[in-house]
Amino acid sequence: MSAPAPKYTGCCARLPTRGWRCCSPAPISTRFWVSASACSSSTATDWCTKRRRGRSPATGSPNGSHMADLSVNDVAARQGSAQPAKGGGRAWLRRAAPFLPILALAGVAALTVDGFGTAPNLIAVVQASAITGIAAIGTAAITISGKFVSLAIEQQAVTAAYIFAAAVSAGQPALVAVLLAFAAAVLLGGAQGYLVSRGLNPIVTTLAFGSVLFGSVVMLADNRTITLSPNPIAWLGGGTTFGIPNQAIVFAVLLVLGSLFLSRTKLGRQMVLTGANARAADLVGVPTRRIVVFAFVAAALAAALVGILVVGQVSQAKSDMFRGLTIDVVAAILVGGIAIQGGEGQLWRAGFGAIVLTMLGNIMLLLGIDAGVRDLIKGLLAGGVLLSMTLLKARNP
């Protein structure tokens, strides 16, 4: 008679205060775990049983031929760095990919496109990429946590812009107006994150929220433009520091802080693990629902910051000021190389994707290409990146 099938067929992971947890059923994503051979059903149950009894496994080797002693932090920290040896060259090319289009576009445009290299045009490119990039950094948190993207980005930015402008027009200090806009963003992002964490489809949820939110804001504002004169944050939205637009400085700071958060903090690594395999993360004690709520709040705060910065730049809030921002953000995330299925990628990639798209749009504008054609080319570029990532994933699961 053959031996009974083992109860557990996945890898094991350990938390310092919770002991071992076995992941079942297989397959478990091996990007953050040990190799697939180490997760064989013939060793998984025996390993789990002996570890829970406090004994070492009867067999094993330091090179990972059996179960590896990985904590959840160790597991998630492998993200982006643990690739098979045979794919070393491909992995290096993948890491360098965001830089290559920027260098190529800048070089070709500087040589062939009149006006691209002028100071006013470069400042305009930097400011535009900062707006898209800030929103993309926040939305990338949702993508990495495994919940695709938010389709309510521009509506949340418009809401924050109206709240800020209305508060300042009513005589409130700029700081109070900013806090009100951020408080609304936390409530809206938290509500969306809560619903998605409970199983609602993120696309349907954010699309519905965006539609209701936009309609409510336009109705309450009577679809009018709120103009600020004087503008208390003109220095932030439209000013410069040593010749560098302040919007770009804010973008750079968020890019660095966001990247450090994702790679250096426990919460950031848990976000990656949640996107890679939410069930496995649950089994090792990661609060996956709270992680999802946090990601949506972060995206809403980034959208609110974009709304405030643009009001500081143009000194007014109106309903159509962010038209097309959602598509640009999604395209930036894809062009930056962040896996749309979640669990893979770094926040700085979204920022570099935004820079590439902004440069491409600026070049097409200088060449006199129609706006509709520009949008078509951006969409084809994002679709091509998504297709290539899907094919690469199919070849190297």
URQUI-V921784 format. One record per residue. PHI is phi in degrees with one decimal (* if undefined). PSI is psi in whole degrees, 0 to 359 (999 if undefined). D_FIRST is the distance of its C-alpha to the first C-alpha in Angstrom with 2 decimals. Layout:
<<PHI PSI D_FIRST> <PHI PSI D_FIRST>>
This chain:
<<* 134 0.00> <-72.7 155 3.75> <-67.7 146 6.54> <-64.6 151 8.85> <-65.7 139 11.90> <-67.1 153 14.84> <-73.5 323 17.77> <-111.2 138 20.37> <-130.3 17 20.64> <-119.4 187 24.32> <-79.2 171 26.73> <-114.0 154 28.27> <-143.8 163 31.98> <-135.0 139 34.24> <-112.8 141 37.53> <-56.3 327 39.70> <-105.1 359 40.15> <-122.4 353 36.88> <76.6 193 34.12> <-82.6 147 31.03> <-130.8 136 29.77> <-102.4 138 26.62> <-97.5 125 27.09> <-145.7 144 24.70> <-90.0 173 23.86> <-77.7 163 24.28> <-86.5 148 26.31> <-103.7 139 28.93> <-55.3 130 32.20> <-95.7 9 32.33> <-68.9 328 36.09> <-114.8 4 36.45> <-114.9 198 33.10> <-84.3 182 31.45> <-67.1 162 30.23> <-61.6 326 27.37> <-65.1 330 25.32> <-74.4 346 25.72> <-98.4 21 24.19> <-65.0 147 20.78> <-65.7 341 17.90> <-75.6 344 16.30> <-116.7 341 19.39> <-62.8 310 20.87> <-65.2 317 19.15> <-61.6 318 19.41> <-63.4 311 23.01> <-60.1 316 23.98> <-61.3 313 22.71> <-71.2 324 24.56> <-67.3 322 27.64> <-69.1 335 27.92> <-86.6 358 27.87> <84.3 16 30.60> <-109.1 158 28.85> <-79.9 155 28.72> <-66.5 152 25.53> <-67.2 326 24.10> <-128.7 159 24.61> <160.9 164 27.09> <-147.6 152 30.25> <-67.9 347 33.58> <-88.9 8 33.45> <86.6 25 30.92> <-73.9 345 27.78> <-124.6 197 25.94> <-62.0 140 27.11> <-97.8 145 30.88> <-86.1 82 32.97> <-113.2 131 35.01> <-83.3 169 37.16> <-64.5 326 38.04> <-68.4 318 41.48> <-62.3 319 40.15> <-61.0 308 37.84> <-71.0 332 40.66> <-66.6 343 43.16> <-74.6 350 41.33> <-58.4 129 42.51> <80.6 352 44.72> <-123.4 340 44.37> <-99.5 94 40.79> <-118.7 154 40.41> <-57.9 146 38.48> <-60.5 324 40.58> <-68.3 344 40.73> <-102.8 22 42.40> <-58.5 314 45.08> <-64.3 319 47.96> <-65.9 321 46.76> <-65.0 320 46.25> <-63.3 317 49.78> <-63.8 323 51.20> <-66.6 320 49.46> <-68.1 326 50.96> <-85.7 351 54.38> <-54.4 317 54.31> <-62.4 333 56.35> <-79.0 328 59.19> <-64.9 313 59.63> <-62.5 325 60.78> <-63.1 312 63.22> <-64.4 317 64.81> <-65.8 314 64.95> <-62.1 314 66.43> <-63.4 317 68.97> <-65.1 312 70.07> <-65.4 316 70.49> <-65.2 320 72.17> <-62.8 329 74.58> <-88.3 332 75.73> <-117.8 339 75.89> <-106.0 119 76.32> <-67.0 132 79.76> <89.0 351 79.81> <-67.6 320 76.21> <-85.5 5 77.16> <-73.4 152 79.94> <-60.6 314 79.70> <-60.0 321 79.94> <-69.2 319 77.17> <-64.8 322 74.83> <-63.7 319 75.48> <-63.7 321 74.67> <-64.1 316 71.38> <-63.5 316 70.43> <-64.3 317 71.29> <-66.6 319 69.39> <-68.7 331 66.27> <-65.7 318 66.46> <-63.7 309 66.35> <-63.8 321 63.38> <-66.3 319 61.68> <-62.2 314 61.98> <-64.1 324 60.46> <-69.2 324 57.70> <-60.9 313 56.79> <-64.9 316 56.27> <-68.1 329 54.37> <-62.0 333 52.11> <-61.9 322 50.80> <-65.9 316 49.46> <-62.0 313 47.96> <-65.4 328 46.24> <-78.6 2 44.80> <92.7 16 43.06> <-117.6 36 45.46> <59.3 247 47.24> <-145.0 173 50.98> <-97.6 132 53.68> <-99.4 17 55.91> <-115.9 25 58.54> <-65.0 306 59.90> <-67.3 326 63.37> <-66.4 322 63.81> <-69.2 324 63.03> <-65.9 318 65.46> <-62.6 318 68.15> <-60.4 313 67.62> <-63.3 320 68.07> <-62.2 316 71.12> <-66.5 317 72.75> <-62.1 315 72.02> <-63.4 311 73.48> <-64.4 320 76.51> <-66.7 320 77.24> <-65.9 317 77.05> <-65.8 319 79.39> <-63.5 332 81.76> <-82.8 1 81.87> <98.0 6 83.12> <-77.9 148 79.95> <-62.0 155 79.53> <-59.5 322 77.26> <-63.4 318 74.79> <-63.6 319 74.47> <-63.2 320 73.97> <-63.3 315 71.19> <-63.5 322 69.44> <-63.7 317 69.71> <-64.7 319 68.16> <-69.2 323 65.29> <-63.0 318 64.74> <-63.0 322 64.46> <-64.0 319 61.97> <-62.3 317 59.77> <-64.8 314 59.81> <-68.2 314 59.10> <-65.2 320 56.39> <-63.7 320 54.78> <-64.7 316 54.77> <-64.2 315 53.14> <-62.1 321 50.55> <-63.1 314 49.71> <-64.5 318 49.19> <-66.6 320 47.07> <-65.0 340 44.94> <-90.9 7 44.26> <110.3 357 42.79> <-72.5 149 45.89> <-65.3 127 46.19> <-65.2 327 48.35> <-67.0 311 50.30> <-64.3 317 51.27> <-62.5 310 52.02> <-70.5 326 54.26> <-64.9 317 55.94> <-65.9 316 56.83> <-59.5 315 58.03> <-62.0 317 60.13> <-65.0 312 61.79> <-63.8 318 62.63> <-64.6 314 63.79> <-63.9 315 66.02> <-61.5 321 67.58> <-66.8 317 68.29> <-65.2 315 69.89> <-62.4 321 72.06> <-67.1 315 73.16> <-67.3 325 74.04> <-85.9 359 75.87> <58.3 30 77.57> <53.3 34 76.41> <-104.6 162 79.15> <-93.3 129 79.30> <-99.4 117 79.78> <-104.7 136 81.93> <-104.5 121 82.30> <-149.3 106 85.72> <-79.2 165 85.70> <-99.6 113 82.07> <-72.0 345 80.96> <-121.4 28 78.01> <-60.7 328 79.65> <-64.7 329 79.30> <-83.5 317 75.50> <-80.6 327 74.95> <-124.8 359 77.66> <-85.3 175 78.89> <-131.9 158 78.22> <-128.9 114 77.90> <54.9 38 79.31> <83.8 356 79.12> <-99.8 128 75.43> <-57.6 136 74.73> <-62.4 330 73.56> <-59.3 319 70.86> <-67.1 325 69.43> <-65.5 316 69.55> <-60.5 317 67.62> <-59.9 313 65.08> <-64.1 318 64.69> <-62.4 315 64.31> <-64.8 324 61.61> <-62.2 315 59.83> <-68.9 312 59.72> <-63.6 319 58.88> <-64.4 319 56.14> <-66.3 318 54.51> <-65.3 321 54.70> <-60.4 315 53.29> <-70.0 326 50.23> <-98.8 341 49.45> <-113.8 348 50.79> <-108.5 155 50.12> <-63.3 318 47.03> <-63.0 320 47.78> <-64.7 317 48.14> <-67.7 326 44.82> <-66.6 327 43.15> <-63.7 317 44.77> <-63.9 316 43.21> <-64.4 323 39.75> <-62.5 318 40.18> <-69.8 328 41.05> <-70.8 316 38.18> <-162.2 95 35.45> <-62.6 324 36.73> <-67.7 316 33.37> <-63.1 320 32.50> <-62.2 319 36.05> <-58.9 317 35.67> <-66.7 332 32.59> <-96.9 11 34.54> <94.1 11 37.55> <-76.3 130 39.88> <-76.6 78 42.24> <-62.0 324 41.68> <-65.7 318 43.93> <-67.0 327 46.80> <-62.2 316 46.29> <-64.0 316 46.76> <-60.4 316 49.85> <-60.1 318 51.27> <-62.7 318 50.86> <-69.5 324 52.75> <-65.5 318 55.46> <-60.8 318 55.89> <-64.6 319 56.29> <-66.3 321 58.83> <-64.8 320 60.80> <-63.4 318 60.96> <-64.1 321 62.24> <-64.2 320 64.79> <-62.1 319 65.98> <-59.7 315 66.49> <-59.8 317 68.56> <-67.5 318 70.74> <-63.0 319 71.28> <-69.6 324 72.38> <-61.2 320 74.79> <-64.2 332 76.19> <-82.2 316 76.65> <-104.9 354 78.23> <62.6 29 79.72> <-160.0 160 78.49> <-125.5 129 75.53> <-145.4 164 75.02> <-70.6 334 72.26> <-105.1 19 71.65> <-75.4 346 71.78> <-122.6 27 68.06> <-62.1 128 67.43> <90.3 357 64.70> <-65.3 321 63.42> <-60.8 315 59.91> <-63.2 318 59.45> <-62.4 320 60.84> <-67.2 314 58.49> <-61.5 317 55.36> <-63.6 321 56.58> <-62.9 319 57.28> <-63.2 317 53.75> <-68.8 313 52.31> <-63.1 328 54.84> <-70.6 350 54.15> <89.3 20 50.55> <-84.1 128 48.81> <-64.3 125 45.48> <-69.7 339 46.02> <-81.6 352 42.41> <94.1 169 43.05> <76.7 9 41.69> <-155.3 139 43.65> <120.4 168 47.32> <-132.2 149 50.30> <-63.2 327 53.28> <-64.4 337 55.85> <-65.0 325 54.45> <-63.5 321 55.63> <-63.3 317 59.07> <-69.7 327 59.25> <-62.0 321 58.12> <-64.3 320 61.03> <-63.6 316 63.43> <-60.0 312 62.34> <-64.6 321 62.76> <-66.5 317 66.11> <-62.3 317 67.45> <-62.6 316 66.38> <-63.3 321 68.06> <-67.0 320 71.20> <-63.2 316 71.45> <-64.8 325 71.15> <-64.2 316 73.78> <-66.4 332 76.18> <-82.5 357 75.64> <80.4 22 76.65> <-76.3 138 73.37> <-61.7 150 73.20> <-60.1 320 71.20> <-63.3 320 68.97> <-67.3 323 68.15> <-61.5 315 67.41> <-63.6 322 64.88> <-62.6 316 63.32> <-65.1 319 62.96> <-61.0 317 61.41> <-64.2 318 58.88> <-64.1 322 58.02> <-63.2 312 57.63> <-63.1 319 55.24> <-64.6 321 53.27> <-64.3 320 53.09> <-63.7 316 51.78> <-61.9 318 49.11> <-64.4 317 48.07> <-65.0 321 47.92> <-65.2 321 45.82> <-65.0 316 43.38> <-65.3 320 43.12> <-64.6 321 42.68> <-64.6 321 39.92> <-67.8 326 38.14> <-78.4 331 38.44> <-129.6 72 37.41> <-65.9 999 34.99>>
